[in-house]
Structures are given as C-alpha cells and as structure tokens.
Amino acid sequence: MSSYVTDVSAAPSEIALAHFEARLTFEADCWDVHDAMRRGLKDFVLLDVRGPDAYQKAHIPGAVNLPYGKIIERKLSDWPKDTLFVVYCAGPHCNAANKAAVRFARLGRPVKELIGGMTGWADEGFPYAHGVEEGQLEQVA
C-alpha cells in the first residue's frame, strides 16, 4: 500500500534538476529580495504592479509603482534593456504579476515574479512602506 505522495514516482534527478533550475529563472523569493535590498545590492528593479491607491496604502520598501496595464517601452526608457525587473502584486490570489511578466517578456525585457507578492512579504514578517517613495515614477491614473 502506498500514499498519494508515492503513487507517482519522483522524476529522475537530471529531470528534477532541470525543472527546479528553470523555476529559479522565473521566480525570486521574498527573503532573497529583502536581503539584496537590505545590503544595497541594486541589480534589479522591484516593481509593484498594482494600482497607485493600493501602492500608497502599503508596498514593499524600495519598490517602484507601475500598474501592469501601464507597462510600455516608453515608461521603461530610463532603465537599460538588460535591467532585471522583479514584479509583484497582492499575492497568490492575484495574477497582476503574471500579466506584468507577460508584458515585460513581450517587450524583450528580463523579468522574474516575486513569489507570494505582498502576502509572501508579510508572511516573512518584513515591514511595509506607505505613501509614495522618492524617485517614484510619475503617478499614472
């Protein structure tokens, strides 16, 4: 007798390795983002892709706000084409980060999704910021 866990065998190691390495090319986790930002490593742009009202209410410190529907090349022109954007939204129940990632990919821009978004950030116990941060993009309606 076996459990539901073992009813389907685990993938061979080389296939598992390819799968999990590939996932890391699409995702960043909250701890890694927090650690990089805490240490001042600015090798990516953290982008909150929710609307301006949600951003002002609470967002991840250091994040730039650009709603996913407003992601166009003109809005990204201040960043070099090889800039990595890490996008997030409200959390696992929200697909705005996925929609933003699609837009970045269509524009030929590197992108990763922040796993868990705002919910994941809160689950890690990290603080939120409020209002609009200095250096913020123009507010878009």
N, C-alpha and C positions, 0 to 999 in steps of 0.2 A: 504494500500500500504506500502511495506517495502523496505528498501535499500538492496543492495548486502551484507552489513555488517550483517544485521539481518536475511537474508534469511536462513542461517544455524544457529541454536541456539548455544550459548556458551556451552561448556562442563560443566557438574556438577562440583561443587567446588572440590570434592575429586579427580576427574579425572584430572582437571586442575592442582591441587596441585602436583599430581604425575608426570605429564608431565613436568611442569616447574622446579620442583626439579631435575628431571632426566637430563634435559638440562644442569643444572649447574654442573653436574658431567662430562660433556663432554667439557665445554667451560669456558674460562676465558676472561674477557674484558680488554681493554687497560688501563682504569683508575685503576682497581684493581692491575694490573701488575706494572704499573708506581708507584703507591702508595707503594706497597711492596718493590720495588727496591729502591725507594727514602728513605724509612725508614730502609734499610739494612736488610730486612727480606729475608733470603736466604733459604726458604723452598721449592724451586722449581728451576729447571734449565730452563732458557729461551733459546730456540733453534731456530735459523734461519735456515730453511731447504732449502734455495735457494742455488744456486751455489756460489763459492768463489768470482767471479767477482762482482756479484750483492751485496753480503755482504760487500765487500770492498768499493763499491760505496756509500752505505748507509745502516745502520742497526739500530736496537733498541739498545741503550747503554746497555752494560752488557750481550748482547746475545752472545751465542756460535754458531759458524757456523758448521753445519754438514749437507750437502745436503741429502735429503731424500733417494736417491738411495744408499748412503753410510752407512745407519743406520744398523749396525750389532752388535751383542753382544760384540765382541772384542773392538769396538770403544766406548762402554758404560761401559767398565770394571772398570773405575775409580770411577763410581758412584754406591752406594748401590742399590740393586734390588728394593727397595721401593721408590727411588727418583722419584718425580713427574717431568715430562718434559712438558713444555708448548711450543708447536710448532707453528711457523708462517711462512707464505710465503708473496708473494706480496700483496695479498688482496682477496676480494671476487671473483675475476675473475680467481684466481689461485687455483688449487687443490693439490699443493705440500704438504700443511699442512695435508690434509686428507690422502694422501699417506703415509706421515711420521707417522701419528697416527695409521694407519693400521700396519705399521712395528713394532711400539712400542707395540701395543696390541698383535701381534703375538709372540713377544719376552717376553710377560708376564710382561711388564713394564707399570707403571701408566702414563697416558698421557691426556692432555687437549689441545684443539686448542685455540689459541688467536683469538678472533672474530675480523675480519677485517684486520688482519695482518698489513703490512706496511701502507696500506691505512687507516685503522682504527686509527693507531697511529698518522698519520698526521692529520686526521680529529679532533683528540683531541687537536692538537696543541703542541704535545710533540716533542722534538728535536730528530734528528738522530745523530748517530756517524758515523765516516768514517775510513777506513783502517782496520787493524787487531788489536784487543784488546789483552792486556797482558793476559796470561793464556789460550789463544786460542788453540783449538785442532790443531794438525798438519794439514797443508793445504792438502786437497785431490783434486786430479785432476778429 
